[in-house]
Amino acid sequence: MARVIHTGQALVDVVIEVPDLPARGQNVMATSVTDYAGGAVTVLVAAARFGAECVHAGAHGTGPHGDLVRRALTGEGIGLSAPPVPEQDTGICVVLIEPSAERTFVTTLGAERQITGEWLATSAPRPGDLVCVTGFSLALEQTGVPLLAWLRTLDEGVVVVLDPGSAFAGLSPAVREEMLALTDVWTSNQEEAVDLLVALDRAPGSHDLAAVTAAIAPLLRGEAVTIVRDGAAGCAVFAAGETIVVPGFPQTPVDTNGAGDTHTGALMAEVAAGTPWAEGCRRANAAAAIKVTRRGPATAPTSSEVDAFLAEVSAR
């Protein structure tokens, strides 16, 4: 079975639940605070719980935050191909979560930004493997330059998966163009997809989910696949020249942090196992629906839990 390899930042999410965001310069009393391994960890944990063989190819630090990341990964049977960065700890992302489950982020930079082409190469991707890239890796020269240089060396049979994040549309045109030319699979939320299309002056006449999804595909290389999510409404997938809208499973959320990454990880595991794209999206929608009912970013369900969830939905 193909492996899921992630090159992105494994961070520690410091999740703080607040009754509301404070006014600028003011204070608010939190109702809870918890440290979780997050970022690329969330994608990899979801993929591993769906049965995929997973590897983290990014950097991780030496210190308590790096230790938390390593425990989270190795506890799920996920490999780390690169050694720890000496004398620098992994960075954190402060996540403020409101009662509506909306979240606000403040991210720091740490050892996870100290990547090199040599360290990335220790993951040794082979044809069929899915190599995941995040747009946040491209936002800084220190990570974007070695990442793009390494991606150029991969065998053409390696499947490059881009999760653009909110950073991608604002990157330099040269970086955007090169990354898109290396991308086989795009997976994002609708806002991120629309932002790119607007930046390129290629937005379709309608921001309908299916139209946006289909409009991304020509920007990528070869017979590319695009997935665009719309929260609880589900997602659309463009593959083999056809766009299919896959409905979601609305839930009452308690924490939406990591829902998109859970969707990506579950979908990549399904695809690695040979599941058709539309069915993989249906199962990924279910995984994200379960995740938003759980606190913490890397709280993806297992494949068996998704089986039970879908059976219950079908029985209603």
Secondary structure, 3 states (H helix, E strand, C coil): CCEEEECCCEEEEEEEECCCCCCCCCCCCCCEEEEEEEEHHHHHHHHHHCCCEEEECCCCCCCHHHHHHHHHHHHCCCEECCCCCCCCCCCEEEEEECCCCCEEEEECCCHHHCCCHHHHHCCCCCCCCEEEEEHHHHCCHHHHHHHHHHHCCCCCCCEEEEECCCCHHHCCHHHHHHHHHCCCEEEEEHHHHHHHHHHCCCCCCCCCHHHHHHHHHHHCCCCCEEEEECHHHEEEEEECCEEEEEECCCCCCCCCCCHHHHHHHHHHHHHHCCCCHHHHHHHHHHHHHHHCCCCCCCCCCCHHHHHHHHHHHHHC
